[in-house]
Amino acid sequence: MNWEATLAPYAQVVEELKVKLKGMRSQFEIESMHSPIEFITARVKPVESILAKAEKKQIPLDGIEDGIQDIAGVRVVCQFVDDIYTVVNMLRSRKDLMIVEEKDYVSEKKDSGYRSFHMIITYPVETIHGMKNVLAEIQIRTLAMNFWATNEHSLNYKYKGRIPEAIKARLKLAAEAAFMLDEEMSKIKSEVQEAQRIFHRKQKHEGKSR
């Protein structure tokens, strides 16, 4: 298999989605409104990870484009839990992508404590062979959820998916603590947003003064 050619459309998807999501963030900032998007990251799954997932799910190589939904992955990180659903609704209203599946692990967390909102989409890409609809996964989560999930991912990698029970228990406690942080911050959301607007206006004013 020519992996470079196979993964090229996925690389195009993540780059285009990153640009569009950053454009959405900029529009909020231009209008001096609270942006639900704090930052965006994106990646194409490495070949080694694709092969490992294909083996685990018993997907033949010629079936990975339909069988593995997260070869192209975009992560949107938000400040507040409410922001997650603002981003979800904005994505639902877009005409340049089609939502295939939604998984709300924010309202219904995983047993591990993991929280995030997942959207599986198809995104059209122009290739030299014509139009191709590419599957991609968009994860939307808060800063606290992202911090927890990043550390859990590292531990899963270290223990090859078999995290010791004592550490699992600690992770669950940490997940609840992270969610409590999100809930407490949501209670002072308006204060935080007003402070950010003041800071943003000050920055714009100082920029014009120079």
DOSE-179309 format. One record per residue: residue number from 1; residue in three letters; x, y, z of N, C-alpha, C, O in turn. Coordinates in Angstrom, 2 decimals. Example, Ala and Ser with C-alpha at 12.3 -4.5 7.8 and 13.67 -1.06 7.14 Angstrom:
REM DOSE-179309
PT    n  res     n_c1     n_c2     n_c3    ca_c1    ca_c2    ca_c3     c_c1     c_c2     c_c3     o_c1     o_c2     o_c3
PT    1  ALA    13.19    -5.69     7.80    12.30    -4.50     7.80    13.20    -3.30     7.80    14.24    -3.32     8.46
PT    2  SER    12.85    -2.25     7.08    13.67    -1.06     7.14    12.90     0.03     7.87    13.41     1.14     8.04
REM end
This chain:
REM DOSE-179309
PT    n  res     n_c1     n_c2     n_c3    ca_c1    ca_c2    ca_c3     c_c1     c_c2     c_c3     o_c1     o_c2     o_c3
PT    1  MET     0.84    -1.21     0.00     0.00     0.00     0.00     0.88     1.26     0.00     1.86     1.34     0.74
PT    2  ASN     0.50     2.22    -0.85     1.21     3.51    -0.88     0.60     4.41     0.20    -0.40     5.10    -0.05
PT    3  TRP     1.20     4.41     1.39     0.64     5.14     2.51     0.62     6.65     2.28    -0.31     7.34     2.70
PT    4  GLU     1.65     7.15     1.63     1.72     8.60     1.37     0.52     9.06     0.55    -0.10    10.08     0.85
PT    5  ALA     0.20     8.29    -0.50    -0.95     8.63    -1.35    -2.27     8.40    -0.61    -3.21     9.18    -0.76
PT    6  THR    -2.33     7.33     0.20    -3.56     7.01     0.94    -3.89     8.09     1.96    -5.05     8.47     2.13
PT    7  LEU    -2.86     8.59     2.65    -3.08     9.54     3.74    -3.12    11.01     3.30    -3.48    11.88     4.08
PT    8  ALA    -2.74    11.27     2.04    -2.73    12.66     1.55    -4.10    13.35     1.70    -4.13    14.49     2.17
PT    9  PRO    -5.23    12.72     1.31    -6.53    13.39     1.49    -6.85    13.68     2.95    -7.48    14.69     3.26
PT   10  TYR    -6.41    12.79     3.86    -6.64    13.02     5.30    -5.86    14.24     5.79    -6.36    15.03     6.59
PT   11  ALA    -4.64    14.39     5.29    -3.83    15.56     5.66    -4.51    16.83     5.17    -4.49    17.86     5.85
PT   12  GLN    -5.11    16.76     3.98    -5.82    17.91     3.43    -7.04    18.27     4.29    -7.32    19.44     4.53
PT   13  VAL    -7.75    17.23     4.75    -8.94    17.43     5.59    -8.55    18.16     6.88    -9.18    19.16     7.23
PT   14  VAL    -7.52    17.67     7.58    -7.18    18.28     8.87    -6.71    19.73     8.69    -6.99    20.58     9.52
PT   15  GLU    -5.98    20.00     7.58    -5.52    21.37     7.35    -6.69    22.30     7.05    -6.74    23.42     7.56
PT   16  GLU    -7.62    21.85     6.23    -8.77    22.69     5.87    -9.69    22.92     7.06   -10.18    24.03     7.27
PT   17  LEU    -9.92    21.88     7.85   -10.78    22.03     9.03   -10.14    22.96    10.06   -10.82    23.76    10.70
PT   18  LYS    -8.81    22.86    10.21    -8.11    23.75    11.14    -8.28    25.21    10.72    -8.57    26.07    11.55
PT   19  VAL    -8.11    25.47     9.43    -8.25    26.84     8.92    -9.67    27.36     9.15    -9.85    28.50     9.59
PT   20  LYS   -10.67    26.53     8.87   -12.07    26.96     9.02   -12.45    27.20    10.48   -13.16    28.15    10.79
PT   21  LEU   -11.98    26.33    11.36   -12.29    26.49    12.79   -11.57    27.71    13.37   -12.13    28.41    14.21
PT   22  LYS   -10.34    27.94    12.93    -9.62    29.14    13.38   -10.30    30.40    12.84   -10.31    31.44    13.50
PT   23  GLY   -10.88    30.29    11.64   -11.64    31.40    11.06   -12.86    31.71    11.90   -13.18    32.88    12.12
PT   24  MET   -13.54    30.67    12.38   -14.70    30.87    13.26   -14.26    31.57    14.54   -14.94    32.49    15.02
PT   25  ARG   -13.14    31.15    15.10   -12.62    31.76    16.33   -12.32    33.24    16.11   -12.64    34.08    16.95
PT   26  SER   -11.70    33.54    14.98   -11.34    34.93    14.67   -12.57    35.82    14.53   -12.55    36.98    14.95
PT   27  GLN   -13.64    35.28    13.94   -14.87    36.06    13.77   -15.44    36.51    15.12   -15.90    37.64    15.26
PT   28  PHE   -15.40    35.62    16.09   -15.87    35.98    17.43   -15.00    37.10    18.01   -15.51    38.04    18.62
PT   29  GLU   -13.69    36.99    17.82   -12.76    37.97    18.38   -12.93    39.33    17.71   -12.88    40.37    18.37
PT   30  ILE   -13.14    39.33    16.38   -13.33    40.58    15.64   -14.56    41.32    16.15   -14.57    42.54    16.25
PT   31  GLU   -15.60    40.55    16.47   -16.84    41.15    16.95   -16.85    41.33    18.48   -17.88    41.63    19.08
PT   32  SER   -15.66    41.15    19.09   -15.49    41.31    20.54   -16.48    40.46    21.34   -17.00    40.88    22.37
PT   33  MET   -16.74    39.26    20.82   -17.62    38.31    21.50   -16.78    37.18    22.09   -15.66    36.93    21.65
PT   34  HIS   -17.34    36.52    23.09   -16.64    35.37    23.67   -16.55    34.26    22.64   -17.56    33.83    22.09
PT   35  SER   -15.33    33.79    22.37   -15.17    32.69    21.43   -15.31    31.37    22.18   -14.64    31.16    23.18
PT   36  PRO   -16.18    30.47    21.68   -16.30    29.16    22.33   -15.07    28.29    22.09   -14.90    27.26    22.74
PT   37  ILE   -14.22    28.71    21.15   -13.03    27.93    20.80   -11.79    28.55    21.43   -11.44    29.70    21.14
PT   38  GLU   -11.14    27.79    22.28    -9.89    28.25    22.91    -8.71    27.98    21.99    -7.93    28.88    21.67
PT   39  PHE    -8.58    26.71    21.55    -7.55    26.39    20.55    -7.93    25.11    19.82    -8.82    24.36    20.24
PT   40  ILE    -7.23    24.88    18.71    -7.51    23.72    17.85    -6.21    22.97    17.59    -5.18    23.58    17.32
PT   41  THR    -6.27    21.65    17.67    -5.14    20.83    17.24    -5.67    19.80    16.24    -6.86    19.50    16.22
PT   42  ALA    -4.78    19.27    15.43    -5.21    18.28    14.44    -4.03    17.37    14.08    -2.87    17.77    14.18
PT   43  ARG    -4.35    16.17    13.68    -3.31    15.23    13.27    -3.87    14.16    12.36    -5.07    13.88    12.37
PT   44  VAL    -3.00    13.57    11.58    -3.34    12.36    10.83    -2.73    11.20    11.61    -1.55    11.24    11.97
PT   45  LYS    -3.51    10.17    11.87    -3.04     9.03    12.67    -1.81     8.41    12.01    -1.82     8.15    10.80
PT   46  PRO    -0.75     8.15    12.78     0.44     7.52    12.20     0.13     6.12    11.66    -0.78     5.44    12.15
PT   47  VAL     0.88     5.70    10.66     0.66     4.40    10.01     0.69     3.27    11.04    -0.14     2.36    11.00
PT   48  GLU     1.65     3.33    11.96     1.78     2.29    12.99     0.49     2.16    13.81     0.06     1.05    14.12
PT   49  SER    -0.12     3.29    14.16    -1.36     3.29    14.94    -2.54     2.78    14.11    -3.42     2.09    14.63
PT   50  ILE    -2.55     3.13    12.83    -3.61     2.64    11.93    -3.55     1.12    11.83    -4.57     0.44    11.92
PT   51  LEU    -2.34     0.59    11.65    -2.17    -0.86    11.52    -2.56    -1.58    12.82    -3.17    -2.64    12.78
PT   52  ALA    -2.19    -0.98    13.97    -2.52    -1.59    15.26    -4.04    -1.62    15.46    -4.58    -2.61    15.96
PT   53  LYS    -4.72    -0.53    15.08    -6.17    -0.48    15.24    -6.86    -1.44    14.28    -7.84    -2.08    14.63
PT   54  ALA    -6.32    -1.52    13.06    -6.89    -2.43    12.06    -6.78    -3.88    12.53    -7.70    -4.68    12.35
PT   55  GLU    -5.64    -4.20    13.14    -5.43    -5.57    13.65    -6.38    -5.85    14.82    -6.99    -6.92    14.89
PT   56  LYS    -6.50    -4.87    15.73    -7.36    -5.04    16.90    -8.83    -5.23    16.50    -9.54    -6.05    17.09
PT   57  LYS    -9.27    -4.46    15.47   -10.68    -4.52    15.04   -10.89    -5.52    13.91   -12.00    -5.68    13.40
PT   58  GLN    -9.81    -6.19    13.51    -9.85    -7.18    12.43   -10.40    -6.57    11.13   -11.29    -7.12    10.48
PT   59  ILE    -9.83    -5.42    10.79   -10.21    -4.72     9.56    -9.13    -4.97     8.51    -7.96    -4.70     8.76
PT   60  PRO    -9.50    -5.49     7.33    -8.48    -5.70     6.29    -7.95    -4.35     5.79    -8.63    -3.33     5.89
PT   61  LEU    -6.75    -4.36     5.25    -6.12    -3.11     4.79    -6.96    -2.37     3.77    -6.98    -1.13     3.75
PT   62  ASP    -7.65    -3.11     2.90    -8.47    -2.43     1.89    -9.79    -1.90     2.47   -10.60    -1.32     1.75
PT   63  GLY    -9.99    -2.11     3.78   -11.23    -1.62     4.40   -11.01    -0.53     5.44   -11.95    -0.13     6.13
PT   64  ILE    -9.76    -0.05     5.56    -9.48     0.91     6.64   -10.16     2.27     6.42   -10.50     2.95     7.39
PT   65  GLU   -10.36     2.67     5.17   -10.95     3.99     4.91   -12.38     4.08     5.41   -12.84     5.15     5.80
PT   66  ASP   -13.09     2.96     5.41   -14.46     2.92     5.94   -14.49     2.42     7.38   -15.38     2.79     8.15
PT   67  GLY   -13.53     1.58     7.74   -13.55     0.93     9.05   -12.92     1.72    10.18   -13.27     1.51    11.35
PT   68  ILE   -12.00     2.62     9.85   -11.35     3.42    10.90   -11.77     4.88    10.70   -11.42     5.51     9.70
PT   69  GLN   -12.51     5.39    11.67   -13.13     6.72    11.51   -12.26     7.88    11.93   -12.57     9.03    11.61
PT   70  ASP   -11.17     7.61    12.63   -10.37     8.71    13.18    -8.96     8.81    12.60    -8.03     9.24    13.28
PT   71  ILE    -8.80     8.40    11.34    -7.49     8.58    10.70    -7.18    10.07    10.63    -6.05    10.50    10.89
PT   72  ALA    -8.19    10.86    10.28    -8.07    12.33    10.37    -8.74    12.74    11.68    -9.92    12.46    11.89
PT   73  GLY    -7.99    13.41    12.54    -8.53    13.81    13.84    -8.32    15.28    14.12    -7.21    15.80    13.99
PT   74  VAL    -9.39    15.95    14.52    -9.32    17.37    14.90    -9.86    17.50    16.32   -10.88    16.91    16.67
PT   75  ARG    -9.15    18.28    17.13    -9.59    18.49    18.51    -9.84    19.98    18.73    -8.98    20.82    18.47
PT   76  VAL   -11.05    20.28    19.22   -11.41    21.66    19.55   -11.49    21.75    21.07   -12.25    21.02    21.70
PT   77  VAL   -10.70    22.64    21.65   -10.67    22.78    23.10   -11.34    24.09    23.49   -11.04    25.15    22.93
PT   78  CYS   -12.25    24.00    24.47   -13.07    25.14    24.89   -12.78    25.50    26.35   -12.18    24.71    27.09
PT   79  GLN   -13.21    26.70    26.74   -13.06    27.10    28.13   -14.14    26.48    29.02   -13.85    25.98    30.11
PT   80  PHE   -15.38    26.52    28.55   -16.51    26.12    29.38   -17.30    24.98    28.74   -17.27    24.79    27.53
PT   81  VAL   -18.00    24.22    29.58   -18.81    23.09    29.10   -19.85    23.58    28.08   -20.07    22.93    27.05
PT   82  ASP   -20.50    24.71    28.38   -21.51    25.26    27.44   -20.93    25.51    26.06   -21.62    25.37    25.05
PT   83  ASP   -19.64    25.89    26.03   -18.98    26.17    24.76   -18.93    24.95    23.85   -18.98    25.06    22.63
PT   84  ILE   -18.83    23.78    24.47   -18.78    22.53    23.69   -20.02    22.44    22.81   -19.92    22.14    21.62
PT   85  TYR   -21.18    22.68    23.41   -22.44    22.54    22.66   -22.65    23.68    21.68   -23.34    23.52    20.67
PT   86  THR   -22.05    24.85    21.96   -22.08    25.95    20.98   -21.33    25.53    19.72   -21.79    25.75    18.60
PT   87  VAL   -20.15    24.92    19.92   -19.35    24.45    18.78   -20.08    23.33    18.04   -20.12    23.31    16.81
PT   88  VAL   -20.67    22.41    18.80   -21.44    21.30    18.18   -22.54    21.85    17.29   -22.70    21.40    16.15
PT   89  ASN   -23.29    22.82    17.79   -24.40    23.39    17.01   -23.90    24.14    15.78   -24.54    24.10    14.73
PT   90  MET   -22.76    24.81    15.91   -22.19    25.50    14.74   -21.77    24.50    13.67   -21.97    24.73    12.48
PT   91  LEU   -21.19    23.39    14.10   -20.78    22.36    13.14   -21.99    21.70    12.49   -21.96    21.37    11.30
PT   92  ARG   -23.06    21.51    13.27   -24.29    20.92    12.71   -24.88    21.80    11.62   -25.50    21.28    10.69
PT   93  SER   -24.69    23.10    11.71   -25.31    24.02    10.76   -24.45    24.25     9.50   -24.90    24.90     8.56
PT   94  ARG   -23.23    23.71     9.49   -22.35    23.93     8.34   -22.79    23.09     7.14   -23.29    21.97     7.29
PT   95  LYS   -22.59    23.66     5.96   -22.98    22.97     4.73   -21.79    22.28     4.05   -21.97    21.56     3.07
PT   96  ASP   -20.59    22.51     4.57   -19.38    21.98     3.92   -18.91    20.65     4.50   -17.84    20.16     4.14
PT   97  LEU   -19.70    20.07     5.40   -19.38    18.75     5.95   -20.69    18.05     6.30   -21.73    18.69     6.45
PT   98  MET   -20.62    16.73     6.43   -21.82    15.97     6.79   -21.54    15.16     8.05   -20.54    14.44     8.13
PT   99  ILE   -22.41    15.28     9.04   -22.24    14.54    10.28   -22.80    13.13    10.11   -23.95    12.94     9.70
PT  100  VAL   -21.98    12.15    10.43   -22.35    10.75    10.29   -22.82    10.20    11.64   -23.77     9.41    11.71
PT  101  GLU   -22.14    10.62    12.71   -22.44    10.06    14.04   -21.99    11.06    15.11   -21.02    11.79    14.93
PT  102  GLU   -22.71    11.06    16.23   -22.33    11.88    17.38   -22.28    10.99    18.62   -23.12    10.11    18.81
PT  103  LYS   -21.27    11.23    19.46   -21.14    10.50    20.73   -20.91    11.53    21.82   -19.86    12.18    21.87
PT  104  ASP   -21.90    11.69    22.70   -21.81    12.68    23.77   -21.29    12.03    25.05   -22.06    11.51    25.87
PT  105  TYR   -19.95    12.06    25.21   -19.35    11.55    26.43   -19.19    12.65    27.49   -18.54    12.46    28.51
PT  106  VAL   -19.80    13.81    27.23   -19.80    14.88    28.23   -20.96    14.62    29.19   -20.77    14.60    30.41
PT  107  SER   -22.15    14.43    28.63   -23.34    14.11    29.44   -23.28    12.69    30.00   -23.67    12.44    31.14
PT  108  GLU   -22.77    11.77    29.16   -22.66    10.36    29.57   -21.20     9.95    29.48   -20.74     9.46    28.45
PT  109  LYS   -20.47    10.16    30.58   -19.02     9.87    30.58   -18.77     8.37    30.41   -19.63     7.54    30.67
PT  110  LYS   -17.56     8.05    29.95   -17.14     6.64    29.87   -16.84     6.14    31.29   -16.66     6.93    32.21
PT  111  ASP   -16.79     4.81    31.45   -16.51     4.22    32.75   -15.18     4.70    33.34   -15.02     4.81    34.55
PT  112  SER   -14.24     4.99    32.45   -12.91     5.44    32.89   -12.93     6.84    33.50   -12.01     7.23    34.21
PT  113  GLY   -14.01     7.59    33.20   -14.08     8.98    33.63   -13.92     9.94    32.46   -14.08    11.15    32.61
PT  114  TYR   -13.59     9.39    31.29   -13.35    10.20    30.09   -14.59    10.99    29.69   -15.70    10.46    29.64
PT  115  ARG   -14.37    12.29    29.42   -15.45    13.14    28.92   -14.97    13.90    27.68   -13.86    14.43    27.65
PT  116  SER   -15.83    13.93    26.67   -15.54    14.65    25.44   -16.75    14.47    24.53   -17.51    13.52    24.71
PT  117  PHE   -16.93    15.36    23.57   -18.00    15.19    22.58   -17.33    14.82    21.26   -16.46    15.55    20.78
PT  118  HIS   -17.73    13.69    20.69   -17.14    13.22    19.43   -18.14    13.37    18.29   -19.31    13.04    18.43
PT  119  MET   -17.66    13.88    17.18   -18.47    13.93    15.96   -17.70    13.21    14.85   -16.54    13.54    14.58
PT  120  ILE   -18.33    12.25    14.23   -17.76    11.61    13.04   -18.40    12.30    11.84   -19.63    12.37    11.73
PT  121  ILE   -17.56    12.81    10.96   -18.06    13.54     9.80   -17.47    12.98     8.50   -16.48    12.25     8.52
PT  122  THR   -18.10    13.32     7.39   -17.44    13.15     6.10   -17.19    14.54     5.54   -18.04    15.42     5.63
PT  123  TYR   -16.01    14.70     4.97   -15.61    16.00     4.44   -15.14    15.81     3.00   -14.28    14.97     2.74
PT  124  PRO   -15.69    16.59     2.05   -15.31    16.40     0.64   -13.96    17.03     0.31   -13.69    18.18     0.67
PT  125  VAL   -13.13    16.28    -0.37   -11.79    16.74    -0.75   -11.61    16.55    -2.25   -11.92    15.48    -2.79
PT  126  GLU   -11.11    17.57    -2.90   -10.79    17.45    -4.34    -9.41    16.82    -4.49    -8.41    17.37    -4.02
PT  127  THR    -9.35    15.66    -5.14    -8.07    15.02    -5.40    -7.84    14.98    -6.92    -8.72    15.34    -7.70
PT  128  ILE    -6.65    14.55    -7.32    -6.36    14.47    -8.76    -7.23    13.40    -9.43    -7.34    13.36   -10.66
PT  129  HIS    -7.84    12.54    -8.59    -8.71    11.49    -9.14   -10.19    11.85    -9.01   -11.07    11.03    -9.27
PT  130  GLY   -10.45    13.10    -8.59   -11.84    13.54    -8.43   -12.20    13.77    -6.96   -11.35    13.74    -6.08
PT  131  MET   -13.49    13.99    -6.74   -13.97    14.27    -5.38   -13.96    13.00    -4.53   -14.34    11.92    -4.98
PT  132  LYS   -13.51    13.17    -3.26   -13.46    12.05    -2.34   -14.04    12.50    -1.00   -13.61    13.52    -0.45
PT  133  ASN   -15.01    11.77    -0.48   -15.56    12.07     0.84   -14.76    11.30     1.89   -14.75    10.07     1.92
PT  134  VAL   -14.08    12.06     2.76   -13.16    11.48     3.72   -13.76    11.51     5.13   -14.28    12.53     5.57
PT  135  LEU   -13.69    10.37     5.81   -14.14    10.31     7.20   -13.14    11.01     8.12   -11.93    10.89     7.94
PT  136  ALA   -13.66    11.74     9.11   -12.80    12.40    10.10   -13.53    12.44    11.43   -14.76    12.39    11.48
PT  137  GLU   -12.76    12.54    12.50   -13.35    12.66    13.83   -13.00    14.03    14.41   -11.85    14.47    14.38
PT  138  ILE   -14.02    14.71    14.94   -13.81    15.97    15.65   -14.14    15.73    17.12   -15.26    15.32    17.46
PT  139  GLN   -13.17    16.00    17.99   -13.39    15.89    19.43   -13.50    17.30    20.00   -12.68    18.17    19.68
PT  140  ILE   -14.51    17.52    20.83   -14.72    18.85    21.43   -14.76    18.66    22.94   -15.56    17.87    23.46
PT  141  ARG   -13.90    19.38    23.64   -13.80    19.19    25.09   -13.29    20.47    25.76   -12.80    21.37    25.09
PT  142  THR   -13.40    20.52    27.08   -12.87    21.68    27.81   -11.38    21.50    28.07   -10.81    20.43    27.84
PT  143  LEU   -10.76    22.58    28.55    -9.34    22.52    28.92    -9.09    21.46    29.99    -8.12    20.71    29.92
PT  144  ALA    -9.99    21.40    30.99    -9.84    20.42    32.07    -9.98    18.99    31.54    -9.21    18.11    31.92
PT  145  MET   -10.98    18.77    30.68   -11.17    17.44    30.08    -9.95    17.05    29.23    -9.54    15.89    29.22
PT  146  ASN    -9.40    18.02    28.53    -8.25    17.76    27.66    -7.02    17.39    28.48    -6.28    16.48    28.11
PT  147  PHE    -6.82    18.09    29.60    -5.70    17.80    30.49    -5.79    16.36    31.00    -4.81    15.62    30.99
PT  148  TRP    -7.00    15.97    31.44    -7.20    14.62    31.95    -6.98    13.58    30.85    -6.26    12.60    31.05
PT  149  ALA    -7.60    13.81    29.69    -7.54    12.82    28.60    -6.11    12.65    28.07    -5.72    11.55    27.69
PT  150  THR    -5.34    13.74    28.05    -3.96    13.67    27.57    -3.13    12.77    28.49    -2.33    11.96    28.03
PT  151  ASN    -3.34    12.92    29.80    -2.60    12.11    30.77    -3.06    10.65    30.74    -2.25     9.74    30.87
PT  152  GLU    -4.37    10.44    30.57    -4.88     9.07    30.49    -4.32     8.37    29.26    -3.97     7.19    29.30
PT  153  HIS    -4.24     9.11    28.15    -3.69     8.55    26.91    -2.24     8.12    27.11    -1.83     7.05    26.65
PT  154  SER    -1.45     8.95    27.80    -0.04     8.63    28.06     0.07     7.36    28.90     0.92     6.51    28.63
PT  155  LEU    -0.78     7.24    29.91    -0.75     6.06    30.78    -1.19     4.80    30.01    -0.62     3.73    30.20
PT  156  ASN    -2.19     4.95    29.14    -2.62     3.82    28.31    -1.50     3.35    27.41    -1.32     2.15    27.18
PT  157  TYR    -0.74     4.32    26.89     0.39     3.98    26.02     1.47     3.24    26.82     2.02     2.23    26.37
PT  158  LYS     1.75     3.77    28.02     2.78     3.16    28.87     2.42     1.73    29.25     3.27     0.83    29.20
PT  159  TYR     1.16     1.51    29.63     0.72     0.20    30.12     0.05    -0.64    29.03    -0.56    -1.67    29.32
PT  160  LYS     0.17    -0.19    27.77    -0.41    -0.93    26.64    -1.89    -1.25    26.85    -2.35    -2.35    26.56
PT  161  GLY    -2.64    -0.25    27.36    -4.07    -0.39    27.55    -4.48    -1.13    28.82    -5.67    -1.32    29.07
PT  162  ARG    -3.49    -1.56    29.62    -3.80    -2.29    30.87    -3.32    -1.48    32.07    -2.37    -1.87    32.75
PT  163  ILE    -3.96    -0.37    32.33    -3.58     0.50    33.44    -3.88    -0.22    34.76    -4.99    -0.74    34.93
PT  164  PRO    -2.93    -0.25    35.70    -3.18    -0.91    37.00    -4.40    -0.31    37.70    -4.70     0.87    37.56
PT  165  GLU    -5.10    -1.16    38.45    -6.35    -0.76    39.09    -6.19     0.44    40.01    -7.06     1.31    40.05
PT  166  ALA    -5.07     0.50    40.76    -4.85     1.62    41.69    -4.76     2.94    40.93    -5.27     3.96    41.38
PT  167  ILE    -4.10     2.92    39.77    -3.96     4.13    38.96    -5.30     4.47    38.31    -5.67     5.64    38.19
PT  168  LYS    -6.03     3.44    37.88    -7.38     3.65    37.31    -8.28     4.38    38.31    -9.01     5.30    37.94
PT  169  ALA    -8.21     3.95    39.57    -9.03     4.57    40.61    -8.65     6.04    40.79    -9.52     6.90    40.93
PT  170  ARG    -7.35     6.31    40.77    -6.88     7.70    40.87    -7.35     8.53    39.68    -7.73     9.69    39.82
PT  171  LEU    -7.31     7.92    38.52    -7.76     8.61    37.30    -9.23     8.98    37.38    -9.63    10.07    36.97
PT  172  LYS   -10.04     8.06    37.92   -11.48     8.35    38.06   -11.71     9.52    39.01   -12.55    10.38    38.75
PT  173  LEU   -10.94     9.55    40.11   -11.05    10.66    41.05   -10.63    11.97    40.38   -11.26    13.01    40.58
PT  174  ALA    -9.57    11.89    39.60    -9.07    13.08    38.89   -10.10    13.57    37.87   -10.27    14.77    37.68
PT  175  ALA   -10.78    12.62    37.20   -11.80    12.98    36.21   -12.94    13.74    36.88   -13.44    14.73    36.34
PT  176  GLU   -13.35    13.27    38.06   -14.43    13.95    38.79   -13.99    15.33    39.25   -14.76    16.29    39.23
PT  177  ALA   -12.73    15.42    39.68   -12.19    16.72    40.12   -12.15    17.70    38.94   -12.45    18.88    39.09
PT  178  ALA   -11.76    17.18    37.77   -11.71    18.03    36.57   -13.11    18.53    36.20   -13.28    19.68    35.81
PT  179  PHE   -14.11    17.64    36.33   -15.47    18.05    35.99   -16.03    19.04    37.01   -16.78    19.94    36.66
PT  180  MET   -15.64    18.86    38.28   -16.05    19.82    39.32   -15.45    21.20    39.03   -16.10    22.22    39.24
PT  181  LEU   -14.21    21.21    38.54   -13.57    22.47    38.16   -14.37    23.14    37.04   -14.63    24.34    37.08
PT  182  ASP   -14.75    22.34    36.03   -15.56    22.87    34.93   -16.88    23.45    35.44   -17.30    24.53    35.01
PT  183  GLU   -17.52    22.74    36.35   -18.80    23.21    36.87   -18.65    24.50    37.67   -19.48    25.41    37.54
PT  184  GLU   -17.60    24.60    38.48   -17.37    25.81    39.28   -17.04    27.00    38.37   -17.52    28.11    38.60
PT  185  MET   -16.23    26.76    37.34   -15.88    27.84    36.41   -17.11    28.32    35.63   -17.22    29.50    35.30
PT  186  SER   -18.02    27.39    35.34   -19.25    27.75    34.63   -20.09    28.73    35.44   -20.81    29.56    34.88
PT  187  LYS   -19.99    28.62    36.76   -20.78    29.50    37.64   -20.28    30.95    37.61   -21.03    31.88    37.93
PT  188  ILE   -19.01    31.14    37.22   -18.47    32.51    37.12   -18.13    32.86    35.67   -17.30    33.73    35.39
PT  189  LYS   -18.79    32.15    34.76   -18.51    32.32    33.32   -18.68    33.77    32.88   -17.82    34.29    32.16
PT  190  SER   -19.77    34.43    33.29   -20.02    35.80    32.84   -18.93    36.75    33.32   -18.53    37.66    32.60
PT  191  GLU   -18.45    36.53    34.55   -17.37    37.37    35.09   -16.08    37.18    34.29   -15.39    38.14    33.95
PT  192  VAL   -15.77    35.92    34.01   -14.56    35.60    33.24   -14.63    36.22    31.84   -13.66    36.80    31.36
PT  193  GLN   -15.80    36.10    31.19   -15.96    36.63    29.83   -15.84    38.15    29.81   -15.25    38.71    28.90
PT  194  GLU   -16.41    38.81    30.81   -16.32    40.27    30.89   -14.86    40.70    31.06   -14.41    41.66    30.44
PT  195  ALA   -14.13    39.99    31.91   -12.70    40.28    32.12   -11.92    40.10    30.82   -11.03    40.89    30.50
PT  196  GLN   -12.26    39.05    30.06   -11.58    38.80    28.78   -11.90    39.88    27.75   -11.04    40.27    26.97
PT  197  ARG   -13.16    40.37    27.74   -13.54    41.44    26.82   -12.77    42.72    27.12   -12.30    43.41    26.21
PT  198  ILE   -12.64    43.04    28.41   -11.89    44.23    28.81   -10.44    44.12    28.35    -9.87    45.06    27.81
PT  199  PHE    -9.86    42.93    28.58    -8.46    42.70    28.20    -8.29    42.80    26.69    -7.31    43.38    26.20
PT  200  HIS    -9.25    42.23    25.94    -9.18    42.23    24.48    -9.29    43.66    23.93    -8.56    44.03    23.01
PT  201  ARG   -10.20    44.46    24.51   -10.36    45.85    24.07    -9.10    46.64    24.35    -8.68    47.47    23.54
PT  202  LYS    -8.48    46.39    25.51    -7.24    47.07    25.90    -6.12    46.76    24.90    -5.38    47.64    24.48
PT  203  GLN    -6.03    45.48    24.53    -5.01    45.06    23.56    -5.21    45.74    22.21    -4.25    46.19    21.59
PT  204  LYS    -6.47    45.81    21.75    -6.79    46.46    20.47    -6.45    47.94    20.51    -5.92    48.50    19.55
PT  205  HIS    -6.76    48.58    21.64    -6.49    50.01    21.81    -4.99    50.27    21.80    -4.52    51.20    21.16
PT  206  GLU    -4.25    49.43    22.53    -2.79    49.59    22.57    -2.17    49.35    21.22    -1.19    50.00    20.84
PT  207  GLY    -2.75    48.40    20.47    -2.25    48.12    19.12    -2.42    49.30    18.18    -1.55    49.56    17.35
PT  208  LYS    -3.56    50.02    18.31    -3.80    51.19    17.46    -2.93    52.37    17.86    -2.60    53.23    17.04
PT  209  SER    -2.55    52.42    19.16    -1.76    53.55    19.67    -0.31    53.50    19.23     0.37    54.52    19.22
PT  210  ARG     0.16    52.31    18.86     1.57    52.17    18.49     1.84    52.64    17.09     2.99    52.58    16.63
REM end
